[in-house]
Amino acid sequence: MILDRGALNNWTSPGPRLPLLKRWLMEEVWTSDRLQQSKGVPSEYLKSGERLVNEQESLLMAAADSYLEELVAARDIEKTTAAFLESNKDACVVILDGCSVREIPKVKELARISHRPIVKCGVGFSAIPSATEYFVSDRLGFGFPVLGPSQIVSNREWKDRGIRYYFLQSPNESQHITDEEGPILIWHRFPDLRFMDSTASSTEFYDGIWDTMDLVWQRTVQALPASRPVLVTSDHGYVFFGPGLSDRNLDRDDRPLKGKRYLEFAEGEPLPEEEPGLYIDRKRRLAVIKGRYHNRPQAPHPSQSLYRHGGLSLMEVLTPWILLSPMT
């Protein structure tokens, strides 16, 4: 990265940085043009984009880490699944578990192919920590406790609100969805279940993720009634931690987390001391790793996955928020 005076002024001047960062990610880093510059190869697009984000985020951590406070504070309460369905009575929502802003060019391509014009393309936010169960509790908007998406399949909340909820786990899984009145919510565990695989240790793994999105799209967006608008979003993003894509200045700050990216502390258990690489929520008794630090689980057989989430960083917290019109 060539750091010019304009870039320095953008990131270190007083005032909010998050709007600039969102625009930079959406308009310069994770774009169809940059995918083409990577010869249309998703794994090359992944590597080059993550290098750019790592350089900027490492600089921000060192010189202007208040952007993390903006990430925590900027989660728009109105931008929840519940609020969207409340104001769009006959709409549908597809939550692609673990889909990040990195995949927005692929979503745009699939929307074009399926004749669903894009009404809005922006970003949403994960919970803090950027983990699925916390999203269900904090960001889904239906008042659930900290639970996994499979645990809310038969919840009475859906019936009370007239919402049909479908939970899919594998790319090949499908549901027959009829055009009955009322909103529809599909939660698909792709791509996150793939990233948790211990073999997710290379950039080439990402090529398979990109290709599999075609099938997942058919089983989700394409399976919905053609006359309905569809919101495509996610519960959290993820960071790719290939060689040189982690901020080594944060080494060892995660020691109180026992190798995890976040940890809740029981009542009476001492909270960690403040560290540059830790976000601590004393009210929730929660500590979260912040910035782009590749910590590794302390376990007999730690996951070799380079695709990680649960912390507080741009690629983990910012998510797609893409509204599609009915089919044309």
PADRENGU-310122 format. One record per residue (C-alpha): chain; x, y, z. Coordinates in steps of 0.02 Angstrom, whole numbers. Layout:
<pts>
pt ch=A; x=X; y=Y; z=Z $
...
</pts>
This chain:
<pts>
pt ch=A; x=0; y=0; z=0 $
pt ch=A; x=64; y=174; z=-44 $
pt ch=A; x=11; y=284; z=100 $
pt ch=A; x=-15; y=460; z=36 $
pt ch=A; x=-59; y=616; z=134 $
pt ch=A; x=-241; y=603; z=82 $
pt ch=A; x=-257; y=428; z=156 $
pt ch=A; x=-172; y=484; z=316 $
pt ch=A; x=-291; y=631; z=331 $
pt ch=A; x=-443; y=519; z=302 $
pt ch=A; x=-400; y=397; z=440 $
pt ch=A; x=-318; y=510; z=570 $
pt ch=A; x=-419; y=672; z=562 $
pt ch=A; x=-552; y=703; z=695 $
pt ch=A; x=-727; y=646; z=652 $
pt ch=A; x=-815; y=484; z=605 $
pt ch=A; x=-715; y=359; z=503 $
pt ch=A; x=-843; y=222; z=480 $
pt ch=A; x=-935; y=302; z=331 $
pt ch=A; x=-768; y=319; z=240 $
pt ch=A; x=-719; y=141; z=282 $
pt ch=A; x=-884; y=69; z=222 $
pt ch=A; x=-872; y=165; z=60 $
pt ch=A; x=-691; y=109; z=36 $
pt ch=A; x=-735; y=-74; z=63 $
pt ch=A; x=-889; y=-69; z=-48 $
pt ch=A; x=-822; y=40; z=-189 $
pt ch=A; x=-636; y=1; z=-196 $
pt ch=A; x=-594; y=-165; z=-112 $
pt ch=A; x=-736; y=-290; z=-133 $
pt ch=A; x=-796; y=-246; z=-307 $
pt ch=A; x=-831; y=-335; z=-472 $
pt ch=A; x=-694; y=-231; z=-553 $
pt ch=A; x=-564; y=-293; z=-430 $
pt ch=A; x=-624; y=-471; z=-455 $
pt ch=A; x=-592; y=-448; z=-641 $
pt ch=A; x=-420; y=-376; z=-602 $
pt ch=A; x=-389; y=-541; z=-510 $
pt ch=A; x=-426; y=-630; z=-676 $
pt ch=A; x=-596; y=-680; z=-609 $
pt ch=A; x=-514; y=-802; z=-485 $
pt ch=A; x=-601; y=-788; z=-315 $
pt ch=A; x=-450; y=-848; z=-215 $
pt ch=A; x=-339; y=-713; z=-293 $
pt ch=A; x=-474; y=-583; z=-261 $
pt ch=A; x=-481; y=-643; z=-80 $
pt ch=A; x=-293; y=-631; z=-53 $
pt ch=A; x=-268; y=-461; z=-133 $
pt ch=A; x=-420; y=-386; z=-46 $
pt ch=A; x=-373; y=-452; z=125 $
pt ch=A; x=-198; y=-380; z=102 $
pt ch=A; x=-274; y=-208; z=73 $
pt ch=A; x=-389; y=-223; z=224 $
pt ch=A; x=-250; y=-286; z=336 $
pt ch=A; x=-138; y=-140; z=291 $
pt ch=A; x=-275; y=-12; z=325 $
pt ch=A; x=-340; y=-93; z=483 $
pt ch=A; x=-165; y=-114; z=557 $
pt ch=A; x=-135; y=70; z=525 $
pt ch=A; x=-301; y=115; z=605 $
pt ch=A; x=-266; y=6; z=758 $
pt ch=A; x=-102; y=97; z=782 $
pt ch=A; x=-158; y=275; z=745 $
pt ch=A; x=-348; y=290; z=756 $
pt ch=A; x=-427; y=141; z=843 $
pt ch=A; x=-583; y=241; z=885 $
pt ch=A; x=-656; y=166; z=726 $
pt ch=A; x=-688; y=11; z=833 $
pt ch=A; x=-795; y=115; z=950 $
pt ch=A; x=-892; y=172; z=797 $
pt ch=A; x=-918; y=-10; z=746 $
pt ch=A; x=-989; y=-48; z=917 $
pt ch=A; x=-1098; y=108; z=925 $
pt ch=A; x=-1157; y=116; z=745 $
pt ch=A; x=-1264; y=-40; z=743 $
pt ch=A; x=-1427; y=37; z=687 $
pt ch=A; x=-1565; y=-35; z=798 $
pt ch=A; x=-1689; y=-14; z=654 $
pt ch=A; x=-1581; y=-120; z=539 $
pt ch=A; x=-1639; y=-286; z=613 $
pt ch=A; x=-1730; y=-428; z=529 $
pt ch=A; x=-1883; y=-399; z=638 $
pt ch=A; x=-1890; y=-213; z=596 $
pt ch=A; x=-1872; y=-249; z=410 $
pt ch=A; x=-2015; y=-376; z=411 $
pt ch=A; x=-2122; y=-262; z=518 $
pt ch=A; x=-2111; y=-125; z=386 $
pt ch=A; x=-2118; y=-245; z=236 $
pt ch=A; x=-2265; y=-357; z=278 $
pt ch=A; x=-2254; y=-478; z=131 $
pt ch=A; x=-2066; y=-481; z=110 $
pt ch=A; x=-1939; y=-620; z=127 $
pt ch=A; x=-1770; y=-625; z=213 $
pt ch=A; x=-1624; y=-741; z=173 $
pt ch=A; x=-1487; y=-749; z=304 $
pt ch=A; x=-1330; y=-828; z=233 $
pt ch=A; x=-1235; y=-877; z=390 $
pt ch=A; x=-1059; y=-806; z=382 $
pt ch=A; x=-1078; y=-715; z=216 $
pt ch=A; x=-972; y=-557; z=214 $
pt ch=A; x=-961; y=-396; z=114 $
pt ch=A; x=-825; y=-487; z=17 $
pt ch=A; x=-960; y=-590; z=-69 $
pt ch=A; x=-1066; y=-441; z=-125 $
pt ch=A; x=-1005; y=-449; z=-306 $
pt ch=A; x=-1063; y=-631; z=-314 $
pt ch=A; x=-1233; y=-585; z=-240 $
pt ch=A; x=-1250; y=-446; z=-371 $
pt ch=A; x=-1210; y=-569; z=-511 $
pt ch=A; x=-1336; y=-696; z=-447 $
pt ch=A; x=-1469; y=-561; z=-428 $
pt ch=A; x=-1442; y=-509; z=-609 $
pt ch=A; x=-1451; y=-688; z=-673 $
pt ch=A; x=-1611; y=-721; z=-575 $
pt ch=A; x=-1693; y=-560; z=-640 $
pt ch=A; x=-1708; y=-478; z=-470 $
pt ch=A; x=-1653; y=-296; z=-482 $
pt ch=A; x=-1558; y=-228; z=-331 $
pt ch=A; x=-1658; y=-94; z=-239 $
pt ch=A; x=-1525; y=-60; z=-107 $
pt ch=A; x=-1348; y=-122; z=-78 $
pt ch=A; x=-1274; y=-74; z=89 $
pt ch=A; x=-1205; y=-146; z=249 $
pt ch=A; x=-1281; y=-217; z=407 $
pt ch=A; x=-1195; y=-261; z=570 $
pt ch=A; x=-1159; y=-417; z=669 $
pt ch=A; x=-1179; y=-426; z=856 $
pt ch=A; x=-1029; y=-399; z=969 $
pt ch=A; x=-951; y=-527; z=976 $
pt ch=A; x=-975; y=-570; z=793 $
pt ch=A; x=-1047; y=-743; z=827 $
pt ch=A; x=-1208; y=-822; z=767 $
pt ch=A; x=-1289; y=-852; z=936 $
pt ch=A; x=-1264; y=-671; z=987 $
pt ch=A; x=-1339; y=-612; z=823 $
pt ch=A; x=-1495; y=-716; z=861 $
pt ch=A; x=-1506; y=-629; z=1030 $
pt ch=A; x=-1450; y=-451; z=990 $
pt ch=A; x=-1480; y=-418; z=805 $
pt ch=A; x=-1618; y=-532; z=741 $
pt ch=A; x=-1738; y=-421; z=837 $
pt ch=A; x=-1865; y=-548; z=901 $
pt ch=A; x=-1810; y=-550; z=1083 $
pt ch=A; x=-1729; y=-722; z=1082 $
pt ch=A; x=-1594; y=-768; z=1209 $
pt ch=A; x=-1419; y=-820; z=1152 $
pt ch=A; x=-1464; y=-972; z=1045 $
pt ch=A; x=-1415; y=-1057; z=884 $
pt ch=A; x=-1528; y=-1039; z=730 $
pt ch=A; x=-1578; y=-1223; z=738 $
pt ch=A; x=-1644; y=-1198; z=915 $
pt ch=A; x=-1776; y=-1073; z=860 $
pt ch=A; x=-1854; y=-1178; z=722 $
pt ch=A; x=-2012; y=-1219; z=821 $
pt ch=A; x=-2017; y=-1061; z=925 $
pt ch=A; x=-2191; y=-990; z=953 $
pt ch=A; x=-2129; y=-817; z=907 $
pt ch=A; x=-2140; y=-862; z=723 $
pt ch=A; x=-2321; y=-915; z=733 $
pt ch=A; x=-2370; y=-764; z=838 $
pt ch=A; x=-2297; y=-648; z=706 $
pt ch=A; x=-2360; y=-750; z=558 $
pt ch=A; x=-2183; y=-783; z=497 $
pt ch=A; x=-2133; y=-944; z=410 $
pt ch=A; x=-1956; y=-991; z=464 $
pt ch=A; x=-1848; y=-1116; z=368 $
pt ch=A; x=-1679; y=-1177; z=428 $
pt ch=A; x=-1562; y=-1258; z=300 $
pt ch=A; x=-1391; y=-1332; z=336 $
pt ch=A; x=-1316; y=-1409; z=179 $
pt ch=A; x=-1306; y=-1332; z=4 $
pt ch=A; x=-1409; y=-1477; z=-66 $
pt ch=A; x=-1549; y=-1458; z=61 $
pt ch=A; x=-1711; y=-1381; z=0 $
pt ch=A; x=-1886; y=-1337; z=58 $
pt ch=A; x=-2045; y=-1318; z=-41 $
pt ch=A; x=-2103; y=-1140; z=-7 $
pt ch=A; x=-2278; y=-1092; z=-59 $
pt ch=A; x=-2344; y=-917; z=-92 $
pt ch=A; x=-2457; y=-906; z=60 $
pt ch=A; x=-2486; y=-736; z=139 $
pt ch=A; x=-2358; y=-673; z=265 $
pt ch=A; x=-2170; y=-646; z=279 $
pt ch=A; x=-2041; y=-783; z=255 $
pt ch=A; x=-1869; y=-803; z=336 $
pt ch=A; x=-1739; y=-928; z=274 $
pt ch=A; x=-1581; y=-957; z=376 $
pt ch=A; x=-1447; y=-1054; z=282 $
pt ch=A; x=-1290; y=-1114; z=371 $
pt ch=A; x=-1185; y=-1087; z=215 $
pt ch=A; x=-1048; y=-1030; z=205 $
pt ch=A; x=-1006; y=-1032; z=391 $
pt ch=A; x=-1015; y=-1221; z=413 $
pt ch=A; x=-884; y=-1239; z=276 $
pt ch=A; x=-767; y=-1113; z=357 $
pt ch=A; x=-771; y=-1213; z=519 $
pt ch=A; x=-701; y=-1364; z=427 $
pt ch=A; x=-522; y=-1404; z=483 $
pt ch=A; x=-474; y=-1413; z=299 $
pt ch=A; x=-514; y=-1228; z=273 $
pt ch=A; x=-330; y=-1184; z=271 $
pt ch=A; x=-298; y=-1113; z=98 $
pt ch=A; x=-356; y=-977; z=-20 $
pt ch=A; x=-408; y=-1110; z=-146 $
pt ch=A; x=-541; y=-1169; z=-23 $
pt ch=A; x=-627; y=-1002; z=-59 $
pt ch=A; x=-649; y=-1046; z=-244 $
pt ch=A; x=-764; y=-1188; z=-191 $
pt ch=A; x=-861; y=-1073; z=-75 $
pt ch=A; x=-888; y=-950; z=-218 $
pt ch=A; x=-948; y=-1085; z=-337 $
pt ch=A; x=-1064; y=-1165; z=-209 $
pt ch=A; x=-1157; y=-1001; z=-187 $
pt ch=A; x=-1245; y=-1036; z=-354 $
pt ch=A; x=-1328; y=-1191; z=-281 $
pt ch=A; x=-1368; y=-1106; z=-115 $
pt ch=A; x=-1448; y=-961; z=-209 $
pt ch=A; x=-1561; y=-1084; z=-301 $
pt ch=A; x=-1613; y=-1164; z=-136 $
pt ch=A; x=-1648; y=-996; z=-51 $
pt ch=A; x=-1682; y=-839; z=-155 $
pt ch=A; x=-1741; y=-934; z=-309 $
pt ch=A; x=-1854; y=-1046; z=-203 $
pt ch=A; x=-1951; y=-895; z=-139 $
pt ch=A; x=-2109; y=-828; z=-222 $
pt ch=A; x=-2059; y=-725; z=-374 $
pt ch=A; x=-2180; y=-585; z=-328 $
pt ch=A; x=-2097; y=-545; z=-160 $
pt ch=A; x=-1953; y=-426; z=-120 $
pt ch=A; x=-1806; y=-515; z=-37 $
pt ch=A; x=-1678; y=-451; z=87 $
pt ch=A; x=-1512; y=-545; z=78 $
pt ch=A; x=-1406; y=-521; z=232 $
pt ch=A; x=-1295; y=-611; z=356 $
pt ch=A; x=-1265; y=-635; z=542 $
pt ch=A; x=-1078; y=-600; z=534 $
pt ch=A; x=-930; y=-591; z=417 $
pt ch=A; x=-758; y=-670; z=437 $
pt ch=A; x=-574; y=-632; z=417 $
pt ch=A; x=-456; y=-731; z=307 $
pt ch=A; x=-291; y=-753; z=399 $
pt ch=A; x=-167; y=-808; z=268 $
pt ch=A; x=20; y=-771; z=287 $
pt ch=A; x=51; y=-588; z=325 $
pt ch=A; x=-133; y=-548; z=349 $
pt ch=A; x=-134; y=-528; z=537 $
pt ch=A; x=-80; y=-382; z=647 $
pt ch=A; x=65; y=-455; z=744 $
pt ch=A; x=69; y=-302; z=857 $
pt ch=A; x=-78; y=-383; z=948 $
pt ch=A; x=17; y=-543; z=991 $
pt ch=A; x=-26; y=-614; z=1162 $
pt ch=A; x=-163; y=-487; z=1201 $
pt ch=A; x=-284; y=-633; z=1183 $
pt ch=A; x=-210; y=-736; z=1326 $
pt ch=A; x=-357; y=-703; z=1444 $
pt ch=A; x=-475; y=-773; z=1309 $
pt ch=A; x=-396; y=-948; z=1317 $
pt ch=A; x=-365; y=-948; z=1130 $
pt ch=A; x=-542; y=-896; z=1085 $
pt ch=A; x=-596; y=-737; z=995 $
pt ch=A; x=-715; y=-692; z=1136 $
pt ch=A; x=-753; y=-754; z=1311 $
pt ch=A; x=-890; y=-723; z=1439 $
pt ch=A; x=-834; y=-715; z=1621 $
pt ch=A; x=-940; y=-782; z=1763 $
pt ch=A; x=-996; y=-674; z=1909 $
pt ch=A; x=-854; y=-659; z=2032 $
pt ch=A; x=-725; y=-707; z=1901 $
pt ch=A; x=-600; y=-565; z=1873 $
pt ch=A; x=-612; y=-476; z=1707 $
pt ch=A; x=-453; y=-456; z=1604 $
pt ch=A; x=-345; y=-301; z=1615 $
pt ch=A; x=-362; y=-174; z=1475 $
pt ch=A; x=-252; y=-218; z=1325 $
pt ch=A; x=-237; y=-134; z=1154 $
pt ch=A; x=-305; y=-291; z=1073 $
pt ch=A; x=-454; y=-322; z=1189 $
pt ch=A; x=-627; y=-245; z=1193 $
pt ch=A; x=-703; y=-268; z=1365 $
pt ch=A; x=-888; y=-247; z=1402 $
pt ch=A; x=-893; y=-243; z=1591 $
pt ch=A; x=-1082; y=-239; z=1601 $
pt ch=A; x=-1098; y=-398; z=1498 $
pt ch=A; x=-939; y=-472; z=1576 $
pt ch=A; x=-874; y=-504; z=1402 $
pt ch=A; x=-703; y=-485; z=1320 $
pt ch=A; x=-679; y=-486; z=1131 $
pt ch=A; x=-522; y=-485; z=1026 $
pt ch=A; x=-513; y=-328; z=919 $
pt ch=A; x=-422; y=-290; z=759 $
pt ch=A; x=-352; y=-419; z=637 $
pt ch=A; x=-262; y=-538; z=752 $
pt ch=A; x=-250; y=-723; z=706 $
pt ch=A; x=-261; y=-809; z=874 $
pt ch=A; x=-269; y=-999; z=881 $
pt ch=A; x=-377; y=-1109; z=993 $
pt ch=A; x=-283; y=-1189; z=1137 $
pt ch=A; x=-341; y=-1367; z=1111 $
pt ch=A; x=-262; y=-1539; z=1077 $
pt ch=A; x=-315; y=-1528; z=894 $
pt ch=A; x=-338; y=-1343; z=853 $
pt ch=A; x=-432; y=-1301; z=695 $
pt ch=A; x=-319; y=-1262; z=549 $
pt ch=A; x=-451; y=-1147; z=477 $
pt ch=A; x=-388; y=-979; z=418 $
pt ch=A; x=-567; y=-912; z=406 $
pt ch=A; x=-612; y=-845; z=578 $
pt ch=A; x=-747; y=-740; z=660 $
pt ch=A; x=-807; y=-692; z=833 $
pt ch=A; x=-699; y=-538; z=857 $
pt ch=A; x=-716; y=-352; z=827 $
pt ch=A; x=-647; y=-302; z=657 $
pt ch=A; x=-711; y=-231; z=494 $
pt ch=A; x=-727; y=-396; z=402 $
pt ch=A; x=-811; y=-483; z=549 $
pt ch=A; x=-936; y=-349; z=600 $
pt ch=A; x=-992; y=-273; z=433 $
pt ch=A; x=-1114; y=-381; z=336 $
pt ch=A; x=-1211; y=-371; z=171 $
pt ch=A; x=-1382; y=-288; z=174 $
pt ch=A; x=-1450; y=-308; z=-2 $
pt ch=A; x=-1633; y=-282; z=-46 $
pt ch=A; x=-1694; y=-364; z=-207 $
pt ch=A; x=-1854; y=-320; z=-297 $
pt ch=A; x=-1980; y=-450; z=-356 $
pt ch=A; x=-1929; y=-543; z=-514 $
pt ch=A; x=-1949; y=-446; z=-675 $
</pts>
